[in-house]
Amino acid sequence: MNKLYSFASKVLLLVGLISLVLAVIVKFFEQFAYFGIFPLSYLRFAGVCLLFVIASSLAQMAAGKQPQKKRRR
């Protein structure tokens, strides 16, 4: 299951970064709509993708921690 989340994180990171770059390019050339979608929609989609990447990375880090041994005094 860890490999699935890792692969999904990498794909969504790539898609999010492409969407972010596309939003900046569309906004830079001052076109109001590209494929009928406004630049703000690209930015919001990129934000959702990157938020999922952060959440899945934190879940992987939490699942990977091993319990520590109890100390005897």
Stockholm file with secondary structure:
# STOCKHOLM 1.0

chainA/1-73         MNKLYSFASKVLLLVGLISLVLAVIVKFFEQFAYFGIFPLSYLRFAGVCLLFVIASSLAQMAAGKQPQKKRRR
#=GR chainA/1-73 SS CHHHHHHHHHHHHHHHHHHHHHHHHHHHTTCSCBTTBCHHHHHHHHHHHHHHHHHHHHHHHHHHCCCCCCCCC
#=GC SS_cons        CHHHHHHHHHHHHHHHHHHHHHHHHHHHTTCSCBTTBCHHHHHHHHHHHHHHHHHHHHHHHHHHCCCCCCCCC
//
